[in-house]
Amino acid sequence: MNTTISSNGLPQLPLATTTSENSAAQTSTTAPATSSSATQTNDSVQLTDSARALQQASSANAPVDTQRVDQIRHQLAAGTYKVDPHAIANSLVSLEGQIGGGTK
């Protein structure tokens, strides 16, 4: 049975049909595979130094310089915080180079 779903003007696509056997296999994703014909592969992931640094920076255990945060908070409240647009631009260009894999 094919059923279509309206998606706000986007093309309507037929739903995939599944047998009750496939449906049961899809709903129990935590069950281990019991098929003897299934082969196991050893996948691996290698992180770059940049990815490790990003992972460390985004972790909940990343150190926060609370003294610097308080200093900036007081400067903002007093209206004395100065923004250096050249330093921001240089940092953005450097970040773009790291993300893009270098200069063009």
KOLRO-747882 format. One record per atom (N, C-alpha, C, O, CB): residue number from 1; residue in one letter; atom name; z, y, x. Coordinates in pm, 1 decimal. Each point is the difference from the previous one (the first is absolute). Glycine has a CB too. Example, Ala and Ser with C-alpha at 12.3 -4.5 7.8 and 13.67 -1.06 7.14 Angstrom:
% residues 2
1, A, N, 780.0, -569.0, 1319.0
1, A, CA, 0.0, 119.0, -89.0
1, A, C, 0.0, 120.0, 90.0
1, A, O, 66.5, -1.9, 103.6
1, A, CB, 58.1, -115.4, -292.8
2, S, N, -196.6, 222.3, 154.2
2, S, CA, 6.0, 119.0, 82.0
2, S, C, 73.0, 109.0, -77.0
2, S, O, 16.9, 110.8, 50.9
2, S, CB, -231.4, -173.6, 67.5
END
This chain:
% residues 104
1, M, N, 0.0, -116.3, 84.2
1, M, CA, 0.0, 116.3, -84.2
1, M, C, 0.0, 122.8, 89.0
1, M, O, 84.6, 11.7, 88.6
1, M, CB, 36.0, -134.9, -273.6
2, N, N, -214.0, 215.3, 163.2
2, N, CA, -7.0, 125.0, 73.4
2, N, C, 53.8, 111.9, -86.2
2, N, O, -40.9, 16.6, -114.9
2, N, CB, -156.6, -98.5, 245.5
3, T, N, 289.4, 158.5, -74.7
3, T, CA, 59.0, 112.5, -70.2
3, T, C, -21.5, 123.3, 83.7
3, T, O, 17.6, -4.6, 121.7
3, T, CB, 154.3, -141.5, -234.2
4, T, N, -209.5, 256.8, 50.6
4, T, CA, -19.2, 123.8, 74.2
4, T, C, 115.0, 93.9, -28.5
4, T, O, 59.4, -2.5, -107.7
4, T, CB, -308.6, -25.3, 100.4
5, I, N, 279.7, 111.2, 106.2
5, I, CA, 108.5, 96.3, -11.2
5, I, C, -60.0, 138.0, 21.0
5, I, O, -69.3, 22.7, 99.2
5, I, CB, 244.2, -190.0, -16.9
6, S, N, -149.7, 258.6, -173.0
6, S, CA, -48.9, 136.2, 15.0
6, S, C, 85.7, 71.4, 102.8
6, S, O, 122.8, -7.0, -4.7
6, S, CB, -207.2, 11.2, -233.7
7, S, N, 18.9, 65.1, 331.9
7, S, CA, 76.2, 68.0, 105.2
7, S, C, -44.3, 145.5, 11.4
7, S, O, -47.5, 43.4, 105.0
7, S, CB, 74.3, -261.1, 19.2
8, N, N, -10.8, 292.4, -233.0
8, N, CA, -26.0, 143.5, -2.4
8, N, C, -138.0, 37.4, 51.2
8, N, O, -11.3, 84.3, 89.0
8, N, CB, 252.4, -50.7, -59.5
9, G, N, -344.9, -93.1, -82.5
9, G, CA, -135.3, 35.5, 35.7
9, G, C, -56.9, -73.5, 119.2
9, G, O, -119.3, 12.2, 27.9
9, G, CB, 170.1, 203.3, -121.6
10, L, N, 30.0, -290.8, 164.5
10, L, CA, -48.4, -77.7, 113.0
10, L, C, -70.6, -124.4, -52.4
10, L, O, 25.0, -41.2, -113.2
10, L, CB, 161.9, 127.4, 261.3
11, P, N, -273.7, -146.3, -69.1
11, P, CA, -69.6, -120.4, -46.4
11, P, C, 98.0, -108.8, -40.2
11, P, O, 105.3, -16.9, 61.5
11, P, CB, -297.0, 73.3, 87.1
12, Q, N, 155.5, -129.2, -252.0
12, Q, CA, 84.6, -108.5, -46.4
12, Q, C, -38.0, -127.0, 73.5
12, Q, O, -117.0, -37.7, 6.2
12, Q, CB, 142.8, 145.8, -232.4
13, L, N, 74.0, -172.5, 281.2
13, L, CA, -20.9, -122.0, 75.8
13, L, C, 59.2, -118.0, -74.6
13, L, O, 106.4, 13.4, -60.3
13, L, CB, -104.2, 116.2, 274.8
14, P, N, -67.7, -244.9, -212.3
14, P, CA, 58.0, -117.5, -65.8
14, P, C, 119.2, -50.4, 79.2
14, P, O, 2.9, 8.1, 122.8
14, P, CB, -227.2, -69.7, -217.6
15, L, N, 320.9, 10.5, 23.8
15, L, CA, 116.5, -58.9, 64.6
15, L, C, -38.0, -136.2, 56.7
15, L, O, -83.1, -71.2, -56.5
15, L, CB, 239.8, 194.7, -99.8
16, A, N, -95.8, -158.2, 267.1
16, A, CA, -24.9, -130.5, 60.3
16, A, C, 59.5, -107.7, -89.0
16, A, O, 110.8, 14.7, -51.6
16, A, CB, -111.1, 85.1, 283.8
17, T, N, -73.2, -206.8, -249.4
17, T, CA, 51.5, -110.0, -80.0
17, T, C, 66.5, -99.5, 92.8
17, T, O, -49.2, -27.7, 109.4
17, T, CB, -129.8, 59.8, -285.1
18, T, N, 290.0, -84.8, 131.2
18, T, CA, 72.8, -97.8, 79.6
18, T, C, 33.3, -119.2, -86.7
18, T, O, 14.6, 11.3, -121.7
18, T, CB, 80.1, 169.0, 268.8
19, T, N, -83.2, -292.6, -83.4
19, T, CA, 43.5, -119.1, -72.1
19, T, C, 151.1, -0.7, -1.9
19, T, O, 63.4, 74.1, 75.2
19, T, CB, -270.4, -203.8, -8.6
20, S, N, 264.6, 48.3, -150.2
20, S, CA, 145.5, -5.2, -6.8
20, S, C, 57.6, -49.2, 131.7
20, S, O, 112.1, 36.4, 35.5
20, S, CB, -124.3, -77.5, -282.2
21, E, N, -62.5, -41.2, 320.0
21, E, CA, 46.3, -48.2, 129.9
21, E, C, 4.8, 114.3, 100.5
21, E, O, 98.3, 13.5, 72.9
21, E, CB, -194.1, -240.6, -121.7
22, N, N, -10.2, 310.9, 54.2
22, N, CA, -2.4, 114.5, 89.6
22, N, C, 104.1, 102.5, -39.7
22, N, O, 63.1, 61.7, 85.9
22, N, CB, -304.6, -100.8, -44.8
23, S, N, 259.8, 57.5, -171.7
23, S, CA, 96.9, 96.8, -48.4
23, S, C, 140.5, -39.0, 43.3
23, S, O, 78.2, 86.1, 40.2
23, S, CB, -226.3, -35.2, -235.8
24, A, N, 180.9, -178.2, 188.0
24, A, CA, 131.9, -46.7, 41.7
24, A, C, 18.2, 18.8, 149.5
24, A, O, 109.4, 33.9, 45.1
24, A, CB, -107.7, -199.9, -232.4
25, A, N, -106.2, 144.7, 264.2
25, A, CA, 9.7, 17.3, 145.0
25, A, C, 16.7, 145.7, 36.0
25, A, O, 68.8, 32.0, 97.0
25, A, CB, -208.6, -234.6, -63.6
26, Q, N, 77.7, 293.0, -110.4
26, Q, CA, 10.5, 142.1, 29.8
26, Q, C, 135.7, 55.3, -35.3
26, Q, O, 47.2, 92.0, 66.9
26, Q, CB, -289.0, -70.8, -104.5
27, T, N, 306.9, -73.6, -65.2
27, T, CA, 128.6, 54.3, -40.8
27, T, C, 113.4, -47.1, 88.5
27, T, O, 104.1, 65.6, 4.5
27, T, CB, -188.8, -55.6, -235.2
28, S, N, 69.4, -118.7, 300.2
28, S, CA, 107.5, -47.8, 86.1
28, S, C, -38.7, 22.8, 146.0
28, S, O, -34.0, -93.8, 72.1
28, S, CB, 102.6, -79.5, -244.6
29, T, N, -62.7, 298.0, 214.1
29, T, CA, -41.7, 34.2, 136.3
29, T, C, 104.3, -38.4, 103.6
29, T, O, -31.8, -7.1, 118.7
29, T, CB, -101.5, 193.8, -212.3
30, T, N, 256.5, -211.5, 52.3
30, T, CA, 103.1, -34.5, 96.3
30, T, C, 4.8, -149.0, 29.8
30, T, O, 67.7, -41.4, 94.1
30, T, CB, 61.1, 236.1, -173.9
31, A, N, -197.9, -274.7, 3.1
31, A, CA, 1.6, -144.5, 22.0
31, A, C, -84.6, -34.0, 121.9
31, A, O, -108.5, 55.6, 17.0
31, A, CB, 141.6, -97.2, -264.0
32, P, N, 14.2, -48.1, 331.3
32, P, CA, -77.0, -37.8, 117.8
32, P, C, -122.8, -80.4, -39.5
32, P, O, -0.5, -69.0, -102.0
32, P, CB, 209.9, 69.3, 238.8
33, A, N, -313.2, 9.4, -54.9
33, A, CA, -123.2, -74.3, -25.5
33, A, C, 24.5, -147.7, 24.9
33, A, O, 57.1, -38.6, 102.0
33, A, CB, -197.6, 238.2, -38.3
34, T, N, 96.3, -282.4, -158.9
34, T, CA, 22.5, -143.1, 13.7
34, T, C, -128.5, -73.8, 29.6
34, T, O, 1.1, -122.2, 15.2
34, T, CB, 190.9, 140.6, -169.9
35, S, N, -301.5, 52.2, 163.0
35, S, CA, -128.6, -64.1, 24.1
35, S, C, -8.3, -47.0, 144.7
35, S, O, 30.1, 75.8, 92.1
35, S, CB, -137.8, 67.4, -269.4
36, S, N, 67.1, -266.9, 196.9
36, S, CA, -11.0, -52.4, 135.6
36, S, C, -126.6, 49.6, 67.8
36, S, O, -11.5, -7.1, 122.4
36, S, CB, 140.4, -194.9, -191.8
37, S, N, -224.8, 252.7, -9.0
37, S, CA, -124.0, 47.7, 60.0
37, S, C, 10.6, 145.2, 45.3
37, S, O, -91.2, 50.0, 65.9
37, S, CB, -33.6, -210.1, -209.6
38, A, N, 234.3, 229.5, 109.9
38, A, CA, 16.3, 139.4, 41.5
38, A, C, 29.3, 6.2, 149.2
38, A, O, 84.2, -74.0, 50.8
38, A, CB, -0.2, 136.6, -280.4
39, T, N, -153.2, 24.8, 298.2
39, T, CA, 24.2, 16.1, 143.2
39, T, C, 80.2, 126.4, 22.2
39, T, O, -18.5, 100.1, -69.3
39, T, CB, -194.6, -221.9, 126.8
40, Q, N, 300.7, 116.1, 38.2
40, Q, CA, 83.1, 115.2, 32.8
40, Q, C, -59.7, 70.7, 120.4
40, Q, O, -44.4, -63.5, 95.6
40, Q, CB, 250.9, -49.7, -188.3
41, T, N, -206.7, 245.4, 86.5
41, T, CA, -46.3, 78.4, 113.4
41, T, C, 114.8, 84.7, 50.0
41, T, O, 86.8, 41.0, -76.9
41, T, CB, -323.0, -37.7, -11.0
42, N, N, 235.8, 21.8, 214.0
42, N, CA, 101.9, 84.5, 60.0
42, N, C, -58.4, 138.3, 18.9
42, N, O, -74.3, 24.4, 95.0
42, N, CB, 183.1, -221.1, 21.0
43, D, N, -75.4, 287.3, -206.4
43, D, CA, -44.9, 137.9, 9.4
43, D, C, 99.8, 79.2, 81.7
43, D, O, 119.6, -29.3, -1.0
43, D, CB, -237.7, 12.3, -220.5
44, S, N, 69.3, 116.6, 291.5
44, S, CA, 90.3, 84.4, 76.5
44, S, C, -45.3, 144.3, -10.7
44, S, O, -116.7, 28.8, -26.7
44, S, CB, 168.1, -217.8, 184.8
45, V, N, 42.3, 278.0, -136.9
45, V, CA, -25.8, 143.3, -4.5
45, V, C, 50.1, 59.5, 130.0
45, V, O, 110.0, -31.1, 45.6
45, V, CB, -91.7, 39.0, -299.2
46, Q, N, -100.1, 78.3, 313.1
46, Q, CA, 41.5, 69.9, 121.4
46, Q, C, 1.4, 148.5, -29.7
46, Q, O, -102.1, 57.2, -38.3
46, Q, CB, 6.4, -238.2, 188.4
47, L, N, 211.3, 243.9, -132.5
47, L, CA, 14.7, 141.8, -26.2
47, L, C, -24.3, 79.7, 127.1
47, L, O, 40.5, -41.1, 108.7
47, L, CB, 122.6, -8.3, -292.4
48, T, N, -229.2, 162.8, 169.7
48, T, CA, -19.2, 88.7, 113.9
48, T, C, 129.8, 75.2, 25.2
48, T, O, 90.8, -1.8, -83.0
48, T, CB, -338.6, 25.4, 33.4
49, D, N, 256.0, 41.9, 163.5
49, D, CA, 118.8, 79.1, 30.2
49, D, C, 18.8, 111.4, -102.5
49, D, O, 112.7, 32.3, -37.6
49, D, CB, -141.0, -84.6, 281.2
50, S, N, -82.0, 110.5, -288.3
50, S, CA, 8.1, 105.9, -101.4
50, S, C, 54.5, -54.8, -130.5
50, S, O, 80.9, 65.1, -66.0
50, S, CB, -273.2, 53.4, 173.2
51, A, N, 148.6, -237.7, -144.6
51, A, CA, 49.0, -60.3, -123.9
51, A, C, 148.6, -32.1, 10.6
51, A, O, 74.7, 18.0, -96.2
51, A, CB, -302.8, -113.3, 52.6
52, R, N, 270.6, 48.5, 159.0
52, R, CA, 143.7, -27.8, 19.5
52, R, C, 81.6, 128.6, -9.2
52, R, O, 107.2, 1.8, -60.4
52, R, CB, -164.4, -198.8, 206.6
53, A, N, 6.0, 304.8, -85.8
53, A, CA, 70.7, 127.6, -4.5
53, A, C, 7.4, 52.4, -143.6
53, A, O, 102.9, 53.1, -41.9
53, A, CB, -179.7, -2.3, 276.5
54, L, N, -32.1, -66.0, -309.4
54, L, CA, -1.3, 42.9, -139.4
54, L, C, 96.7, -83.1, -82.9
54, L, O, 70.6, 52.9, -85.9
54, L, CB, -308.5, 20.3, 111.0
55, Q, N, 240.7, -202.9, 0.8
55, Q, CA, 91.9, -88.2, -71.4
55, Q, C, 144.9, 39.2, 30.0
55, Q, O, 83.4, 3.8, -90.5
55, Q, CB, -253.5, -190.6, 99.4
56, Q, N, 199.4, 215.5, 115.9
56, Q, CA, 135.6, 38.7, 37.8
56, Q, C, 36.9, 133.8, -62.7
56, Q, O, 112.1, 17.7, -47.7
56, Q, CB, -135.5, -144.2, 263.1
57, A, N, -70.7, 221.0, -215.5
57, A, CA, 27.8, 132.0, -56.0
57, A, C, 21.8, -5.5, -150.3
57, A, O, 78.4, 77.9, -54.2
57, A, CB, -213.5, 22.8, 236.3
58, S, N, 66.4, -191.9, -249.8
58, S, CA, 12.5, -7.6, -145.2
58, S, C, 113.4, -90.2, -46.3
58, S, O, 28.1, -7.4, -119.6
58, S, CB, -270.0, 49.5, 106.9
59, S, N, 306.5, -109.9, 104.7
59, S, CA, 109.2, -89.1, -40.3
59, S, C, 123.5, 80.7, -37.7
59, S, O, 16.7, 114.4, 42.4
59, S, CB, -106.4, -294.4, 108.4
60, A, N, 174.3, 119.6, -229.9
60, A, CA, 121.7, 67.2, -45.3
60, A, C, 97.5, 21.8, 114.4
60, A, O, 89.6, 83.7, -10.1
60, A, CB, -120.3, -186.0, -214.5
61, N, N, 14.5, 28.6, 332.2
61, N, CA, 91.3, 9.9, 113.7
61, N, C, -43.7, 104.3, 101.9
61, N, O, 60.7, 11.0, 106.5
61, N, CB, -4.6, -249.2, -140.9
62, A, N, -160.8, 315.2, 3.7
62, A, CA, -48.2, 100.1, 93.7
62, A, C, 106.9, 107.6, 18.0
62, A, O, 58.2, 46.8, -97.8
62, A, CB, -298.5, -92.3, 30.7
63, P, N, 266.0, 84.6, 191.6
63, P, CA, 104.0, 100.0, 23.8
63, P, C, -42.0, 136.7, -53.5
63, P, O, -116.7, 38.3, 9.4
63, P, CB, 190.5, -165.5, 194.0
64, V, N, 22.1, 199.7, -259.2
64, V, CA, -24.3, 133.8, -52.2
64, V, C, 87.6, 96.7, 78.4
64, V, O, 120.7, -20.3, 13.0
64, V, CB, -178.9, -68.2, -245.4
65, D, N, -3.2, 192.6, 283.8
65, D, CA, 73.8, 102.6, 73.9
65, D, C, 62.3, 95.1, -101.9
65, D, O, -58.3, 102.6, -35.1
65, D, CB, -97.7, -120.3, 237.7
66, T, N, 275.0, -18.2, -248.9
66, T, CA, 64.1, 77.8, -105.6
66, T, C, 31.0, 142.2, 44.7
66, T, O, 0.0, 92.0, -81.8
66, T, CB, 96.4, -302.7, -8.0
67, Q, N, -70.4, 229.2, 216.5
67, Q, CA, 26.6, 135.2, 50.7
67, Q, C, -125.1, 87.0, -14.7
67, Q, O, 9.3, 116.0, -40.2
67, Q, CB, 161.1, -208.1, 203.7
68, R, N, -287.0, 36.2, -130.9
68, R, CA, -126.3, 73.3, -13.0
68, R, C, -31.6, 26.5, -147.4
68, R, O, -48.5, 107.8, -34.2
68, R, CB, -35.5, -213.0, 247.9
69, V, N, 110.7, 8.8, -300.1
69, V, CA, -23.0, 17.2, -143.8
69, V, C, 87.1, 113.9, -52.9
69, V, O, -48.0, 84.9, -75.1
69, V, CB, -9.0, -330.8, 51.0
70, D, N, 184.2, 248.4, 62.7
70, D, CA, 89.9, 106.9, -44.1
70, D, C, -46.5, 135.8, 52.4
70, D, O, 6.6, 100.0, -71.5
70, D, CB, 183.7, -264.0, 65.8
71, Q, N, -237.2, 167.5, 130.7
71, Q, CA, -48.0, 124.3, 59.7
71, Q, C, -118.9, 54.9, -80.2
71, Q, O, -4.1, 118.9, -31.7
71, Q, CB, 82.8, -196.6, 259.9
72, I, N, -174.3, -8.6, -260.6
72, I, CA, -117.0, 42.4, -77.6
72, I, C, 41.0, 40.4, -140.8
72, I, O, -52.8, 96.9, -54.6
72, I, CB, -93.3, -249.5, 189.8
73, R, N, 239.2, 79.7, -193.9
73, R, CA, 47.2, 32.2, -135.0
73, R, C, 59.7, 141.0, -3.3
73, R, O, -27.1, 76.8, -92.3
73, R, CB, 72.3, -321.8, 48.3
74, H, N, 35.9, 278.8, 144.6
74, H, CA, 61.3, 133.2, 6.0
74, H, C, -105.5, 107.6, 23.3
74, H, O, 7.2, 107.6, -59.5
74, H, CB, 204.5, -209.7, 147.4
75, Q, N, -310.7, 74.0, -0.9
75, Q, CA, -106.4, 97.5, 24.7
75, Q, C, -82.3, 24.4, -126.4
75, Q, O, -37.4, 113.9, -28.2
75, Q, CB, 28.5, -186.3, 268.7
76, L, N, -19.4, -32.7, -316.4
76, L, CA, -73.6, 15.4, -124.9
76, L, C, 79.2, 83.3, -100.5
76, L, O, -55.2, 88.1, -65.9
76, L, CB, -57.1, -308.4, 106.9
77, A, N, 242.5, 191.7, -52.2
77, A, CA, 84.5, 72.4, -93.5
77, A, C, 10.6, 147.7, 37.8
77, A, O, 6.4, 86.6, -87.1
77, A, CB, 121.7, -297.3, 43.9
78, A, N, -126.4, 238.8, 173.6
78, A, CA, 12.7, 138.2, 47.0
78, A, C, -134.4, 71.4, 5.8
78, A, O, -4.7, 121.5, 19.1
78, A, CB, 204.1, -190.3, 112.2
79, G, N, -308.7, -5.6, -147.6
79, G, CA, -132.5, 61.5, 6.7
79, G, C, -46.0, 29.0, 141.0
79, G, O, -88.7, 83.0, 20.0
79, G, CB, 133.7, 14.2, -239.3
80, T, N, 14.0, -164.4, 318.6
80, T, CA, -35.1, 26.2, 140.6
80, T, C, -81.0, -113.0, 62.6
80, T, O, -30.2, 5.6, 119.2
80, T, CB, 237.1, 129.8, -100.4
81, Y, N, -242.8, -237.8, -96.1
81, Y, CA, -77.1, -111.3, 54.8
81, Y, C, -142.3, 46.3, 27.5
81, Y, O, -66.9, 52.5, -88.9
81, Y, CB, 209.7, -220.1, -35.5
82, K, N, -188.8, 148.3, 246.4
82, K, CA, -134.1, 42.2, 40.8
82, K, C, -91.1, -121.6, 9.3
82, K, O, 36.1, -101.9, 59.0
82, K, CB, 59.2, 298.8, 67.5
83, V, N, -212.7, -185.1, -185.0
83, V, CA, -100.3, -105.9, 3.9
83, V, C, -102.4, 37.2, 106.6
83, V, O, -51.4, 111.8, 1.7
83, V, CB, 85.6, -169.3, -248.5
84, D, N, -63.2, -37.3, 335.7
84, D, CA, -100.5, 20.4, 104.2
84, D, C, -128.1, -70.3, -42.8
84, D, O, -11.3, -121.6, 15.9
84, D, CB, 189.1, 138.8, 165.5
85, P, N, -275.3, 57.3, -235.7
85, P, CA, -120.9, -65.3, -50.5
85, P, C, -81.0, -69.2, 109.6
85, P, O, -68.0, -99.1, -26.9
85, P, CB, 62.2, 269.7, -152.8
86, H, N, 12.3, -119.9, 302.3
86, H, CA, -73.6, -63.3, 110.5
86, H, C, 60.0, -135.8, 34.9
86, H, O, -73.5, -94.6, 28.4
86, H, CB, 13.7, 321.5, 60.9
87, A, N, 191.2, -237.4, -91.1
87, A, CA, 65.1, -127.7, 29.0
87, A, C, -31.7, -101.9, -109.6
87, A, O, -21.3, -117.9, 28.4
87, A, CB, 205.9, 238.6, 94.8
88, I, N, -187.5, -74.5, -248.8
88, I, CA, -32.5, -89.3, -110.9
88, I, C, -144.4, -47.8, 11.7
88, I, O, -28.3, -118.4, -18.1
88, I, CB, 195.3, 236.8, -129.0
89, A, N, -258.2, -26.3, 177.4
89, A, CA, -141.1, -36.3, 14.3
89, A, C, -19.6, -98.6, 114.4
89, A, O, -74.5, -97.1, -13.9
89, A, CB, 8.5, 320.8, -77.2
90, N, N, 131.6, -199.8, 203.1
90, N, CA, -11.5, -91.8, 113.8
90, N, C, 53.0, -138.4, -34.5
90, N, O, -58.6, -100.8, 39.6
90, N, CB, 80.7, 294.7, 115.8
91, S, N, 88.0, -199.1, -228.7
91, S, CA, 56.3, -129.4, -39.9
91, S, C, -93.6, -73.1, -95.1
91, S, O, -16.0, -121.6, 10.3
91, S, CB, 246.9, 213.6, 19.0
92, L, N, -293.3, -18.9, -122.2
92, L, CA, -93.3, -62.8, -92.6
92, L, C, -123.7, -53.1, 71.7
92, L, O, -48.9, -108.3, -32.0
92, L, CB, 131.5, 260.2, -147.5
93, V, N, -133.0, -76.0, 276.1
93, V, CA, -115.8, -46.3, 76.6
93, V, C, 36.5, -124.3, 81.1
93, V, O, -79.2, -93.7, 9.5
93, V, CB, -9.3, 330.1, 2.7
94, S, N, 207.2, -236.9, 45.4
94, S, CA, 46.1, -116.3, 75.8
94, S, C, 14.4, -121.8, -90.6
94, S, O, -40.3, -110.4, 36.8
94, S, CB, 159.4, 262.8, 122.8
95, L, N, -62.0, -132.5, -277.3
95, L, CA, 17.2, -109.2, -95.8
95, L, C, -135.0, -53.0, -45.7
95, L, O, -18.7, -121.1, -11.4
95, L, CB, 236.0, 220.7, -63.9
96, E, N, -310.9, -10.1, 49.4
96, E, CA, -132.9, -42.2, -42.7
96, E, C, -67.6, -82.4, 109.6
96, E, O, -70.5, -96.4, -29.7
96, E, CB, 51.7, 301.0, -116.1
97, G, N, 39.9, -167.3, 271.6
97, G, CA, -55.1, -77.0, 111.3
97, G, C, 60.0, -138.7, 8.2
97, G, O, -69.3, -96.5, 32.1
97, G, CB, 31.8, 308.0, 89.8
98, Q, N, 166.2, -221.6, -150.7
98, Q, CA, 66.4, -131.0, 3.8
98, Q, C, -47.1, -87.4, -115.2
98, Q, O, -22.3, -119.7, 17.7
98, Q, CB, 222.4, 223.5, 92.1
99, I, N, -215.4, -44.6, -227.4
99, I, CA, -42.1, -77.2, -115.9
99, I, C, -145.7, -40.8, 12.9
99, I, O, -35.9, -114.1, -29.0
99, I, CB, 203.0, 234.6, -112.3
100, G, N, -251.2, -26.9, 185.1
100, G, CA, -142.5, -24.7, 8.5
100, G, C, -39.5, -79.9, 122.1
100, G, O, -116.8, -36.4, 13.2
100, G, CB, 83.0, 244.9, -135.8
101, G, N, 124.4, -236.6, 210.3
101, G, CA, -30.5, -80.2, 119.1
101, G, C, -52.6, 82.0, 115.4
101, G, O, -63.3, -55.5, 89.8
101, G, CB, 16.0, -132.4, -239.1
102, G, N, 70.8, 317.1, 150.8
102, G, CA, -44.2, 82.2, 112.3
102, G, C, -83.4, 117.0, -45.9
102, G, O, -9.8, 28.7, -119.3
102, G, CB, 14.6, -228.6, 263.5
103, T, N, -64.1, 266.4, -49.0
103, T, CA, -80.1, 116.0, -31.4
103, T, C, -143.0, -38.4, -26.7
103, T, O, -45.6, -107.8, 38.3
103, T, CB, 195.5, 246.5, 99.5
104, K, N, -220.3, -49.0, -204.0
104, K, CA, -140.2, -27.9, -35.5
104, K, C, -92.4, 62.5, 100.4
104, K, O, -121.9, -12.2, -12.3
104, K, CB, 181.3, 1.2, -228.6
END
